């Protein structure tokens, strides 16, 4: 997240832009935001799959342990 000084500079720069440049800057910003969102979403999905895999493995180990105790 940018520092407040950086945000202030960016806002001042955007206020000085023409409408066309401002629109292009906003489109670029939205595109970058969408890309970051997709990366975060992909990473979360991978993490959830890994957590599911680990939970399954823990269940397998617990089942094996119970079987060993029964024997």
Buried (B, 14 or more C-beta within 10 A) or exposed (E): EEEEEEEEEEEEEEEEEEEEEBEEBEEEEEEEEEEEEEEEEEEEEEEEEEEEEEEEEEEEEEEEEEEEEEE
